[in-house]
């Protein structure tokens, strides 16, 4: 059996941190962020208030915040929408330069 590791350059990350991270994202994402745990990631979508999807993602939670792994082609539009309303909450939204790998 052949095993391999590849860098997945078609994906990027959006990082949301801060004391109101969970409350802020709860109204922006299709997943129930209050039930997100550090043990399991979850698939979902980032939508506007009319239901238009800005991006799909895989959410990973840690003690400081949540990282959304999104398609690189959707990252900038999704970040702009998140930042538009993020100024009203105690959150920091960034696009870290994480390398993402897939195992096969």
MIZA-798994 format. One record per atom (N, C-alpha, C): y, z, x; residue in one letter; residue number from 0. Coordinates in pm, whole numbers, plus 50000, padded with zeros to 5 digits. Layout:
+-------+-------+-------+------+-----+
| north |    up |  east | code | pos |
+-------+-------+-------+------+-----+
|     Y |     Z |     X |    A | NUM |
...
+-------+-------+-------+------+-----+
This chain:
+-------+-------+-------+------+-----+
| north |    up |  east | code | pos |
+-------+-------+-------+------+-----+
| 49883 | 50000 | 50084 |    X |   0 |
| 50000 | 50000 | 50000 |    X |   0 |
| 50124 | 50000 | 50089 |    X |   0 |
| 50217 | 49912 | 50058 |    X |   1 |
| 50342 | 49901 | 50133 |    X |   1 |
| 50448 | 49994 | 50073 |    X |   1 |
| 50513 | 50073 | 50156 |    X |   2 |
| 50621 | 50161 | 50112 |    X |   2 |
| 50750 | 50114 | 50176 |    X |   2 |
| 50861 | 50133 | 50106 |    X |   3 |
| 50988 | 50088 | 50160 |    X |   3 |
| 51105 | 50173 | 50108 |    X |   3 |
| 51214 | 50164 | 50181 |    X |   4 |
| 51340 | 50229 | 50143 |    X |   4 |
| 51449 | 50123 | 50157 |    X |   4 |
| 51526 | 50104 | 50051 |    X |   5 |
| 51636 | 50007 | 50054 |    X |   5 |
| 51765 | 50071 | 50009 |    X |   5 |
| 51874 | 50032 | 50073 |    X |   6 |
| 52005 | 50077 | 50026 |    X |   6 |
| 52040 | 49994 | 49902 |    X |   6 |
| 52083 | 50061 | 49797 |    X |   7 |
| 52117 | 49996 | 49671 |    X |   7 |
| 52268 | 49973 | 49666 |    X |   7 |
| 52311 | 49863 | 49726 |    X |   8 |
| 52455 | 49835 | 49738 |    X |   8 |
| 52519 | 49796 | 49605 |    X |   8 |
| 52440 | 49768 | 49504 |    X |   9 |
| 52494 | 49732 | 49373 |    X |   9 |
| 52541 | 49855 | 49293 |    X |   9 |
| 52526 | 49975 | 49351 |    X |  10 |
| 52565 | 50098 | 49283 |    X |  10 |
| 52667 | 50175 | 49365 |    X |  10 |
| 52755 | 50245 | 49293 |    X |  11 |
| 52858 | 50329 | 49353 |    X |  11 |
| 52860 | 50462 | 49279 |    X |  11 |
| 52944 | 50554 | 49325 |    X |  12 |
| 52951 | 50686 | 49262 |    X |  12 |
| 53091 | 50719 | 49214 |    X |  12 |
| 53095 | 50796 | 49107 |    X |  13 |
| 53217 | 50860 | 49059 |    X |  13 |
| 53186 | 51009 | 49059 |    X |  13 |
| 53273 | 51087 | 49120 |    X |  14 |
| 53252 | 51231 | 49132 |    X |  14 |
| 53358 | 51303 | 49049 |    X |  14 |
| 53314 | 51396 | 48963 |    X |  15 |
| 53405 | 51476 | 48881 |    X |  15 |
| 53378 | 51623 | 48912 |    X |  15 |
| 53483 | 51692 | 48958 |    X |  16 |
| 53473 | 51833 | 48994 |    X |  16 |
| 53588 | 51909 | 48929 |    X |  16 |
| 53575 | 52040 | 48925 |    X |  17 |
| 53682 | 52124 | 48874 |    X |  17 |
| 53632 | 52218 | 48767 |    X |  17 |
| 53714 | 52319 | 48735 |    X |  18 |
| 53669 | 52423 | 48642 |    X |  18 |
| 53650 | 52373 | 48500 |    X |  18 |
| 53710 | 52261 | 48462 |    X |  19 |
| 53691 | 52206 | 48328 |    X |  19 |
| 53607 | 52078 | 48328 |    X |  19 |
| 53530 | 52058 | 48433 |    X |  20 |
| 53448 | 51937 | 48448 |    X |  20 |
| 53357 | 51913 | 48328 |    X |  20 |
| 53281 | 52014 | 48290 |    X |  21 |
| 53185 | 51999 | 48180 |    X |  21 |
| 53256 | 51971 | 48049 |    X |  21 |
| 53360 | 52046 | 48018 |    X |  22 |
| 53433 | 52027 | 47893 |    X |  22 |
| 53498 | 51889 | 47887 |    X |  22 |
| 53555 | 51846 | 47999 |    X |  23 |
| 53622 | 51717 | 48003 |    X |  23 |
| 53523 | 51601 | 47982 |    X |  23 |
| 53413 | 51605 | 48056 |    X |  24 |
| 53316 | 51496 | 48045 |    X |  24 |
| 53243 | 51496 | 47911 |    X |  24 |
| 53232 | 51611 | 47846 |    X |  25 |
| 53161 | 51618 | 47718 |    X |  25 |
| 53219 | 51519 | 47617 |    X |  25 |
| 53349 | 51498 | 47619 |    X |  26 |
| 53410 | 51405 | 47524 |    X |  26 |
| 53415 | 51262 | 47572 |    X |  26 |
| 53372 | 51237 | 47695 |    X |  27 |
| 53381 | 51103 | 47753 |    X |  27 |
| 53246 | 51031 | 47765 |    X |  27 |
| 53137 | 51107 | 47766 |    X |  28 |
| 53005 | 51050 | 47794 |    X |  28 |
| 52912 | 51062 | 47673 |    X |  28 |
| 52809 | 50980 | 47670 |    X |  29 |
| 52714 | 50982 | 47559 |    X |  29 |
| 52609 | 51091 | 47572 |    X |  29 |
| 52599 | 51155 | 47687 |    X |  30 |
| 52501 | 51263 | 47703 |    X |  30 |
| 52566 | 51397 | 47668 |    X |  30 |
| 52483 | 51496 | 47639 |    X |  31 |
| 52532 | 51631 | 47616 |    X |  31 |
| 52544 | 51699 | 47753 |    X |  31 |
| 52664 | 51697 | 47807 |    X |  32 |
| 52688 | 51747 | 47942 |    X |  32 |
| 52661 | 51898 | 47950 |    X |  32 |
| 52676 | 51969 | 47840 |    X |  33 |
| 52653 | 52114 | 47841 |    X |  33 |
| 52506 | 52147 | 47866 |    X |  33 |
| 52417 | 52051 | 47842 |    X |  34 |
| 52274 | 52073 | 47866 |    X |  34 |
| 52225 | 52013 | 47997 |    X |  34 |
| 52317 | 51955 | 48075 |    X |  35 |
| 52282 | 51896 | 48203 |    X |  35 |
| 52243 | 52007 | 48300 |    X |  35 |
| 52133 | 51990 | 48371 |    X |  36 |
| 52088 | 52089 | 48469 |    X |  36 |
| 52086 | 52027 | 48608 |    X |  36 |
| 52076 | 52112 | 48707 |    X |  37 |
| 52067 | 52065 | 48845 |    X |  37 |
| 51928 | 52012 | 48879 |    X |  37 |
| 51830 | 52040 | 48794 |    X |  38 |
| 51694 | 51997 | 48822 |    X |  38 |
| 51666 | 51853 | 48782 |    X |  38 |
| 51738 | 51802 | 48681 |    X |  39 |
| 51710 | 51669 | 48629 |    X |  39 |
| 51838 | 51589 | 48609 |    X |  39 |
| 51834 | 51463 | 48647 |    X |  40 |
| 51944 | 51372 | 48618 |    X |  40 |
| 51924 | 51313 | 48478 |    X |  40 |
| 52028 | 51249 | 48427 |    X |  41 |
| 52019 | 51188 | 48293 |    X |  41 |
| 52091 | 51055 | 48291 |    X |  41 |
| 52037 | 50960 | 48216 |    X |  42 |
| 52102 | 50832 | 48194 |    X |  42 |
| 52195 | 50842 | 48075 |    X |  42 |
| 52307 | 50770 | 48080 |    X |  43 |
| 52401 | 50770 | 47969 |    X |  43 |
| 52503 | 50660 | 47987 |    X |  43 |
| 52610 | 50669 | 47908 |    X |  44 |
| 52718 | 50571 | 47914 |    X |  44 |
| 52853 | 50642 | 47903 |    X |  44 |
| 52952 | 50583 | 47966 |    X |  45 |
| 53090 | 50629 | 47955 |    X |  45 |
| 53158 | 50535 | 47856 |    X |  45 |
| 53207 | 50590 | 47745 |    X |  46 |
| 53264 | 50509 | 47638 |    X |  46 |
| 53406 | 50552 | 47606 |    X |  46 |
| 53485 | 50461 | 47549 |    X |  47 |
| 53616 | 50500 | 47498 |    X |  47 |
| 53600 | 50557 | 47357 |    X |  47 |
| 53712 | 50599 | 47296 |    X |  48 |
| 53703 | 50665 | 47166 |    X |  48 |
| 53658 | 50572 | 47054 |    X |  48 |
| 53663 | 50440 | 47077 |    X |  49 |
| 53615 | 50344 | 46977 |    X |  49 |
| 53468 | 50308 | 46999 |    X |  49 |
| 53409 | 50356 | 47108 |    X |  50 |
| 53269 | 50328 | 47136 |    X |  50 |
| 53246 | 50216 | 47236 |    X |  50 |
| 53353 | 50158 | 47291 |    X |  51 |
| 53337 | 50053 | 47392 |    X |  51 |
| 53282 | 50116 | 47520 |    X |  51 |
| 53180 | 50057 | 47575 |    X |  52 |
| 53117 | 50109 | 47696 |    X |  52 |
| 53192 | 50060 | 47820 |    X |  52 |
| 53237 | 50155 | 47899 |    X |  53 |
| 53301 | 50122 | 48027 |    X |  53 |
| 53197 | 50108 | 48137 |    X |  53 |
| 53096 | 50193 | 48134 |    X |  54 |
| 52988 | 50184 | 48233 |    X |  54 |
| 52868 | 50263 | 48185 |    X |  54 |
| 52753 | 50228 | 48238 |    X |  55 |
| 52633 | 50309 | 48222 |    X |  55 |
| 52619 | 50388 | 48352 |    X |  55 |
| 52541 | 50494 | 48349 |    X |  56 |
| 52533 | 50577 | 48469 |    X |  56 |
| 52404 | 50657 | 48471 |    X |  56 |
| 52380 | 50716 | 48586 |    X |  57 |
| 52279 | 50821 | 48604 |    X |  57 |
| 52357 | 50942 | 48653 |    X |  57 |
| 52355 | 51052 | 48577 |    X |  58 |
| 52434 | 51171 | 48609 |    X |  58 |
| 52351 | 51272 | 48687 |    X |  58 |
| 52410 | 51324 | 48793 |    X |  59 |
| 52347 | 51425 | 48877 |    X |  59 |
| 52443 | 51543 | 48887 |    X |  59 |
| 52397 | 51661 | 48847 |    X |  60 |
| 52481 | 51781 | 48849 |    X |  60 |
| 52448 | 51867 | 48970 |    X |  60 |
| 52551 | 51930 | 49027 |    X |  61 |
| 52531 | 52032 | 49128 |    X |  61 |
| 52627 | 52147 | 49098 |    X |  61 |
| 52635 | 52244 | 49184 |    X |  62 |
| 52714 | 52364 | 49156 |    X |  62 |
| 52864 | 52339 | 49148 |    X |  62 |
| 52912 | 52229 | 49201 |    X |  63 |
| 53057 | 52202 | 49203 |    X |  63 |
| 53101 | 52097 | 49102 |    X |  63 |
| 53009 | 52018 | 49050 |    X |  64 |
| 53050 | 51913 | 48958 |    X |  64 |
| 52937 | 51818 | 48925 |    X |  64 |
| 52976 | 51697 | 48883 |    X |  65 |
| 52880 | 51596 | 48840 |    X |  65 |
| 52913 | 51464 | 48910 |    X |  65 |
| 52809 | 51400 | 48961 |    X |  66 |
| 52821 | 51267 | 49020 |    X |  66 |
| 52759 | 51167 | 48924 |    X |  66 |
| 52833 | 51061 | 48895 |    X |  67 |
| 52783 | 50953 | 48811 |    X |  67 |
| 52753 | 50834 | 48901 |    X |  67 |
| 52628 | 50791 | 48903 |    X |  68 |
| 52589 | 50672 | 48978 |    X |  68 |
| 52603 | 50554 | 48883 |    X |  68 |
| 52699 | 50466 | 48913 |    X |  69 |
| 52733 | 50356 | 48822 |    X |  69 |
| 52718 | 50222 | 48894 |    X |  69 |
| 52705 | 50112 | 48818 |    X |  70 |
| 52709 | 49982 | 48884 |    X |  70 |
| 52843 | 49963 | 48955 |    X |  70 |
| 52841 | 49913 | 49076 |    X |  71 |
| 52965 | 49894 | 49153 |    X |  71 |
| 53066 | 49810 | 49078 |    X |  71 |
| 53019 | 49712 | 49003 |    X |  72 |
| 53109 | 49623 | 48930 |    X |  72 |
| 53186 | 49694 | 48818 |    X |  72 |
| 53138 | 49810 | 48773 |    X |  73 |
| 53203 | 49883 | 48664 |    X |  73 |
| 53278 | 50007 | 48712 |    X |  73 |
| 53265 | 50042 | 48838 |    X |  74 |
| 53323 | 50167 | 48886 |    X |  74 |
| 53473 | 50176 | 48869 |    X |  74 |
| 53547 | 50074 | 48909 |    X |  75 |
| 53693 | 50083 | 48906 |    X |  75 |
| 53748 | 50096 | 48764 |    X |  75 |
| 53693 | 50020 | 48670 |    X |  76 |
| 53739 | 50030 | 48531 |    X |  76 |
| 53705 | 50166 | 48472 |    X |  76 |
| 53587 | 50215 | 48500 |    X |  77 |
| 53546 | 50345 | 48449 |    X |  77 |
| 53630 | 50457 | 48511 |    X |  77 |
| 53657 | 50448 | 48641 |    X |  78 |
| 53741 | 50548 | 48708 |    X |  78 |
| 53881 | 50549 | 48649 |    X |  78 |
| 53937 | 50433 | 48623 |    X |  79 |
| 54072 | 50425 | 48568 |    X |  79 |
| 54078 | 50494 | 48432 |    X |  79 |
| 53977 | 50473 | 48349 |    X |  80 |
| 53974 | 50538 | 48217 |    X |  80 |
| 53954 | 50688 | 48228 |    X |  80 |
| 53867 | 50732 | 48318 |    X |  81 |
| 53847 | 50875 | 48337 |    X |  81 |
| 53975 | 50942 | 48389 |    X |  81 |
| 54043 | 50877 | 48482 |    X |  82 |
| 54165 | 50935 | 48539 |    X |  82 |
| 54280 | 50936 | 48438 |    X |  82 |
| 54280 | 50842 | 48347 |    X |  83 |
| 54387 | 50834 | 48247 |    X |  83 |
| 54398 | 50964 | 48168 |    X |  83 |
| 54286 | 51021 | 48130 |    X |  84 |
| 54285 | 51143 | 48051 |    X |  84 |
| 54256 | 51268 | 48136 |    X |  84 |
| 54214 | 51248 | 48258 |    X |  85 |
| 54183 | 51360 | 48346 |    X |  85 |
| 54304 | 51442 | 48386 |    X |  85 |
| 54423 | 51384 | 48376 |    X |  86 |
| 54544 | 51457 | 48414 |    X |  86 |
| 54572 | 51574 | 48320 |    X |  86 |
| 54511 | 51574 | 48203 |    X |  87 |
| 54531 | 51681 | 48105 |    X |  87 |
| 54430 | 51794 | 48121 |    X |  87 |
| 54337 | 51781 | 48213 |    X |  88 |
| 54234 | 51883 | 48236 |    X |  88 |
| 54234 | 51923 | 48383 |    X |  88 |
| 54171 | 52036 | 48411 |    X |  89 |
| 54160 | 52083 | 48549 |    X |  89 |
| 54036 | 52021 | 48612 |    X |  89 |
| 54048 | 51890 | 48644 |    X |  90 |
| 53938 | 51816 | 48706 |    X |  90 |
| 53994 | 51729 | 48819 |    X |  90 |
| 53908 | 51701 | 48914 |    X |  91 |
| 53938 | 51607 | 49021 |    X |  91 |
| 53837 | 51494 | 49010 |    X |  91 |
| 53886 | 51371 | 49006 |    X |  92 |
| 53800 | 51255 | 48991 |    X |  92 |
| 53816 | 51169 | 49116 |    X |  92 |
| 53704 | 51138 | 49181 |    X |  93 |
| 53709 | 51060 | 49305 |    X |  93 |
| 53595 | 50960 | 49309 |    X |  93 |
| 53604 | 50871 | 49407 |    X |  94 |
| 53499 | 50771 | 49430 |    X |  94 |
| 53446 | 50790 | 49572 |    X |  94 |
| 53356 | 50887 | 49592 |    X |  95 |
| 53304 | 50911 | 49726 |    X |  95 |
| 53223 | 50791 | 49777 |    X |  95 |
| 53220 | 50776 | 49904 |    X |  96 |
| 53149 | 50664 | 49967 |    X |  96 |
| 53006 | 50706 | 50001 |    X |  96 |
| 52930 | 50746 | 49899 |    X |  97 |
| 52791 | 50785 | 49920 |    X |  97 |
| 52704 | 50659 | 49934 |    X |  97 |
| 52607 | 50667 | 50020 |    X |  98 |
| 52507 | 50560 | 50030 |    X |  98 |
| 52394 | 50596 | 49934 |    X |  98 |
| 52351 | 50499 | 49855 |    X |  99 |
| 52247 | 50522 | 49755 |    X |  99 |
| 52124 | 50441 | 49796 |    X |  99 |
| 52009 | 50510 | 49796 |    X | 100 |
| 51885 | 50445 | 49840 |    X | 100 |
| 51781 | 50449 | 49731 |    X | 100 |
| 51698 | 50347 | 49729 |    X | 101 |
| 51585 | 50341 | 49638 |    X | 101 |
| 51456 | 50346 | 49719 |    X | 101 |
| 51356 | 50414 | 49666 |    X | 102 |
| 51226 | 50424 | 49730 |    X | 102 |
| 51125 | 50345 | 49651 |    X | 102 |
| 51038 | 50278 | 49719 |    X | 103 |
| 50935 | 50202 | 49649 |    X | 103 |
| 50802 | 50214 | 49718 |    X | 103 |
+-------+-------+-------+------+-----+
